Amino acid sequence: MSDSALMVATNVSKSYGGVRAVNGVDLTLRSGEIVGLIGPNGAGKTTLVDLISGTQNADGGTLTLNGRQVAATPFQRARAGFGRTFQHPQVAPNLTVRENLLVGRAAQASFSMREMAWGFVRGVATPVRADDFDAIDELADEVRLNRLDRRGKDLTLGEQRLVEVARALGQRPKVLLLDEPFAGADTNGIDGIVDVVLIAQRRGCGIIIVDHNVDLVASLVNRIVLLSQGAVAFDGNPEECMKSPEMNRVYFGAEVAK
């Protein structure tokens, strides 16, 4: 893990009406670091990931990657090196596993992920090179994805999540944002996703994981950021976080009842 900052979010904020969903959050991520972003429902976890990925626009704050401020749109951030998954897997149902992975690979060209998927569905020429197919087969072997000719609609939820995480990895991101990657996955699915996370870490990718399985997150990450009502309540060692008064207050105190 590098000592220098890969990504720095400073004073990031987002409000919906009178509700402050993300409240002046500072977050630093290093190359090869896995950060767990945890907190109860409504703490602002997914909103923060949306702001980092550009899916939503922040009301205030800055975001830099390798010391340079990045443009705000999702496509520009994807091109800059941000890859992500979503709470509800966005696997194209009528594309095969291989085609879904190719969408991620080819999205590095001047096409958005949505345009790429639609291009495959229509049979329109897409910016896929011959070596992309070799790279996809290598990626599938690496993450232990098999039967690549199955359609997305025929996959289990856990398999869809693994395909989505692998597709994001295929974009060769600098920062990988995983929103609820383990939800609905069985033991094999969880193991597969963990393998992908560790592959990304070995490649020097900075990774942020949002998940409600706090014990699993704590066992996997280098650092935990605990959100409470849109603000950072704890940022540090996973073991210390699990034993901290902040963790006790946020998960087992009065806030849970609200």
Salt bridges, closest charged atoms under 4 A:
GLU33 OE2 - ARG223 NH1 2.69
ASP50 OD1 - ARG84 NH1 2.70
GLU99 OE1 - ARG151 NH1 3.93
ASP131 OD1 - ARG129 NE 3.29
ASP132 OD1 - ARG105 NE 2.49
ASP132 OD1 - ARG129 NH2 3.40
ASP137 OD1 - ARG98 NH2 3.45
GLU142 OE1 - ARG203 NH2 2.78
ASP149 OD1 - ARG98 NH1 2.97
GLU159 OE2 - ARG150 NH1 3.04
GLU164 OE2 - ARG167 NH2 3.86
ASP179 OD2 - ARG84 NH2 3.80
GLU180 OE2 - HIS212 NE2 3.19
ASP195 OD2 - ARG144 NH2 1.94
ASP235 OD1 - ARG223 NE 2.63
GLU239 OE2 - LYS243 NZ 3.25
GLU255 OE2 - ARG249 NH1 2.31
